Amino acid sequence: MPAASPDPHRRSEQSRRAILAATVELVGDLGYEQVSIEAIARQAGVGKQTIYRWWPSKGAVTLDALDESLDAVVDFPDTGDIVADLRTQMLGVSRLLTTRVGRVYQGLVAAAQSDPRLSRAHLDRVIEPAVLACRRRLATGVERGELRADIDLQGLIDLLYGVIYYRLLLHTRPLDDDQIDAVLEIAFSGARPGRPR
Amino acid sequence: MPAASPDPHRRSEQSRRAILAATVELVGDLGYEQVSIEAIARQAGVGKQTIYRWWPSKGAVTLDALDESLDAVVDFPDTGDIVADLRTQMLGVSRLLTTRVGRVYQGLVAAAQSDPRLSRAHLDRVIEPAVLACRRRLATGVERGELRADIDLQGLIDLLYGVIYYRLLLHTRPLDDDQIDAVLEIAFSGARPGRPR
């Protein structure tokens, strides 16, 4: 492979990937507040104007970097076992958020509290597609009789993912696998006694 | 009552209350990023140095304002019905967060993402006492046989309150009473079919 491709599309794609990787690296190591577009450009080996050509702001490039990082873990398998499949996906998300990506996400949510456009873009790009995918997988579980037909799917989704964001954003304790097992156990079996096992 | 009390303790307390009320009003209306200590002092009718005498930073005074606002709603009743009592407390918290206090809390959590001391103070002052109170009320429910004895209390607490922070901080949709009913229904009855009602 040549060191510099003569194909401008490929070169653009290389720059784009370098910028997103530099964003995860710098924001993940230093924190969102501490990182400038200039520093991202320097780390990525591109000019600042290259970043501004594609992204209007640090929030926008950070959102893209987060979105691409999450792409690897957001899909739901369908093995026919709804709890196992939710567990696979939720462990993937939770473990990813114990890496630099977690700090990137903390910075993005912090910035979104005072930036309604960034908040809206985060919902449109990250949350709503993930919620839709989860809702589809849960609906299949309802069809197969693995969940009761009257379950509030939106309520169940809020409950399952709420615990991940609770630890990520309030820093009560580190995200871990046990938390995912605990939420699935309670959400599926319920807290009342006398439940048939 | 005299317009200005000659008692210095009472005057201090009046100033303290005015400062916390001004913080909720300004941060709740304008957002945390937009508000300065100077603006809070002006709104409260005190000198800037009065605020700095009691609080080291905007984050610290905002945390106190939040903590005092939450004081009115964090206690758990004990009527002997664990679901009803959780519902009372959670609705109180959720409804309070639909007022200016919600925006104050969003600002505080945003600031805490890049301020570990503020994050630690938030846990110490707000989250941990609330979690302890909830754990005690849940433990009473376990003793009385309203919850199964092997329930993961920490997991249940994460799950119940996670949904409130999920909507507050991700802005997926406004906090509402239905969400509290949905999480309690799922958490106690479980998502699996065939549960005896």
Interface residues (C-beta under 8 A of the other chain):
Chain A: G31 Y32 E33 Q34 Q106 G107 V109 A110 A111 A112 Q113 S114 S119 H122 L123 I127 V131 G145 E146 L147 R148 A149 I151 D152 Q154 G155 L156 D158 L159 Y161 G162 V163 I164 Y165 Y166 R167 L169 L170 H171 T172 Q179 A182 V183 E185 I186 A187 F188 S189 G190 A191 R192 P193 G194 R195 P196
Chain B: G31 Y32 E33 Q34 Q106 G107 V109 A110 A111 A112 Q113 S114 S119 H122 L123 I127 V131 G145 E146 L147 R148 A149 I151 D152 Q154 G155 L156 D158 L159 Y161 G162 V163 I164 Y165 Y166 R167 L169 L170 H171 T172 Q179 A182 V183 E185 I186 A187 F188 S189 G190 A191 R192 P193 G194 R195 P196
